[in-house]
Amino acid sequence: MKLTFMLLTSLIIFSGCSSKNEVSILLNKNAKQTQLIRQQQAQIDALKKSISTQALKRKRARRVRQTLPPPPKKDIKLRKVEDNNYSSGYMYPKTSKASPKKSSQASNQPSVTTEMSKEECISMIGQEKFDKYTQMFGNEGASLKRCKMLKAMKQ
């Protein structure tokens, strides 16, 4: 304990006796750094001022009111329109429309409205599917319609 106490006191005494030359060098470095920082701060302030003046100029430029263009130099005079050539026969003809022609493709295709019996439907899709469609749609008529549709899709 005595040894640590003596060691600490001797360190405190010798640390205070460091050379003044080192202290003066450190102070000079600090002075140079503070001077450099002040110069940089002055440059930053100058840049901020220039930016703010440019922003003000832009704002002023936006506030400029737009003027209307000058009127045309040519004097335009309206003419009187003569409408004595109006013909209601030309504007509203009374010709009848030609009846649309049926294409030959439509006549070649077999009619979808042919009646289908229950036996034909069962032979086409099978008894299980027929029962399934009857149950889904509620009656046999709907199942027969479904069979007609499937037959038409196959053709």
matplotlib code that plots the C-alpha trace (Angstrom):
import matplotlib.pyplot as plt

x = [0.0, 2.8, 4.5, 1.5, 1.0, 4.6, 4.4, 1.3, 2.7, 6.0, 4.0, 1.9, 5.0, 6.9, 3.9, 3.7, 7.3, 7.1, 8.9, 7.3, 8.6, 6.1, 3.3, 4.1, 4.2, 0.8, -0.6, 0.8, -0.8, -4.1, -3.9, -3.2, -6.1, -8.5, -7.3, -7.9, -11.4, -12.3, -11.2, -13.2, -16.2, -15.9, -15.9, -19.0, -20.8, -19.9, -21.2, -24.5, -24.9, -24.4, -26.9, -29.5, -29.1, -29.5, -32.7, -34.1, -33.5, -35.3, -38.2, -38.4, -38.2, -41.2, -43.3, -43.1, -46.6, -47.1, -48.4, -51.0, -49.8, -50.5, -53.7, -53.3, -52.2, -54.5, -58.1, -60.5, -64.0, -66.7, -68.4, -72.1, -72.9, -75.4, -77.3, -79.6, -78.1, -79.7, -81.5, -83.5, -83.4, -79.7, -79.4, -82.0, -82.4, -85.4, -83.7, -84.3, -81.4, -80.5, -81.2, -78.1, -76.9, -76.5, -73.1, -72.7, -70.8, -73.9, -76.0, -73.3, -73.2, -75.8, -78.3, -77.6, -81.3, -81.9, -83.6, -81.5, -83.0, -81.9, -80.5, -78.4, -77.0, -76.2, -74.5, -72.4, -71.2, -72.0, -74.6, -72.4, -71.9, -75.5, -76.6, -74.0, -75.3, -78.9, -78.0, -76.0, -78.6, -81.7, -83.5, -82.9, -83.8, -80.7, -78.6, -79.9, -79.0, -75.5, -75.2, -76.4, -73.7, -71.0, -72.1, -72.0, -68.5, -67.2, -68.4]
y = [0.0, 2.3, 1.5, 2.3, 5.6, 6.6, 5.6, 7.7, 10.8, 10.5, 10.2, 13.3, 15.3, 14.2, 14.6, 18.3, 18.8, 18.1, 20.4, 23.7, 23.3, 20.5, 22.6, 25.5, 23.3, 21.9, 25.5, 26.5, 23.6, 24.4, 28.0, 27.0, 24.6, 27.2, 29.7, 27.1, 26.3, 30.0, 30.4, 27.4, 28.8, 32.1, 30.3, 28.3, 31.5, 33.2, 30.2, 30.2, 33.9, 33.3, 30.4, 32.4, 35.4, 33.0, 31.5, 35.0, 35.8, 32.7, 33.5, 37.0, 35.6, 33.3, 36.2, 38.0, 38.3, 37.0, 39.6, 38.8, 38.5, 41.4, 41.2, 40.0, 42.6, 41.4, 42.7, 39.8, 40.4, 37.8, 36.9, 36.3, 32.7, 32.0, 28.8, 28.6, 25.3, 23.3, 20.2, 18.1, 15.2, 15.2, 15.6, 13.1, 10.5, 8.1, 5.0, 1.8, -0.2, -3.3, -6.5, -8.1, -11.1, -14.4, -15.9, -19.3, -20.5, -20.2, -22.4, -25.1, -25.6, -27.9, -26.3, -26.4, -26.3, -29.9, -31.8, -34.3, -37.2, -38.5, -41.7, -39.7, -37.5, -40.6, -42.3, -39.1, -38.3, -41.3, -42.1, -40.9, -37.4, -37.2, -37.9, -35.4, -32.6, -33.4, -33.1, -29.9, -28.1, -29.5, -31.2, -33.3, -30.4, -28.5, -31.6, -32.0, -28.3, -29.0, -32.0, -29.8, -27.3, -30.0, -31.4, -28.0, -27.4, -30.7, -29.7]
z = [0.0, 0.9, -2.3, -4.5, -2.7, -3.3, -6.9, -7.5, -5.8, -7.8, -11.1, -10.2, -9.5, -12.6, -14.9, -13.9, -14.7, -18.5, -20.8, -21.6, -25.2, -25.9, -24.4, -26.6, -29.7, -28.9, -28.4, -31.8, -33.4, -31.8, -32.9, -36.5, -36.5, -35.1, -37.7, -40.5, -39.1, -39.1, -42.7, -43.8, -41.8, -43.6, -47.0, -46.0, -45.0, -48.3, -50.3, -48.3, -49.1, -52.8, -52.8, -50.9, -53.4, -56.3, -54.7, -54.2, -57.9, -58.9, -56.7, -58.2, -61.7, -60.9, -59.7, -63.1, -64.5, -68.0, -70.4, -73.1, -76.7, -78.9, -81.0, -84.6, -87.1, -89.8, -89.6, -90.0, -91.3, -91.2, -94.5, -94.9, -95.7, -98.4, -97.7, -100.7, -101.9, -99.0, -100.1, -97.7, -100.2, -100.1, -96.4, -95.5, -98.3, -98.1, -99.6, -97.7, -96.4, -98.3, -96.3, -94.9, -96.9, -95.1, -95.5, -97.0, -93.9, -91.7, -94.0, -94.1, -90.3, -88.8, -86.5, -82.8, -81.9, -82.8, -80.1, -78.2, -76.4, -73.0, -74.6, -77.0, -74.2, -72.1, -75.0, -75.6, -72.1, -70.0, -67.3, -64.4, -65.9, -66.9, -63.3, -62.1, -64.4, -63.4, -59.7, -60.3, -62.4, -60.7, -63.7, -66.8, -69.1, -68.0, -68.4, -72.0, -72.7, -71.4, -73.8, -76.7, -75.8, -75.6, -79.0, -80.6, -79.2, -80.6, -84.1]

ax = plt.figure().add_subplot(projection="3d")
ax.plot(x, y, z, "-o")
ax.set_aspect("equal")
plt.show()
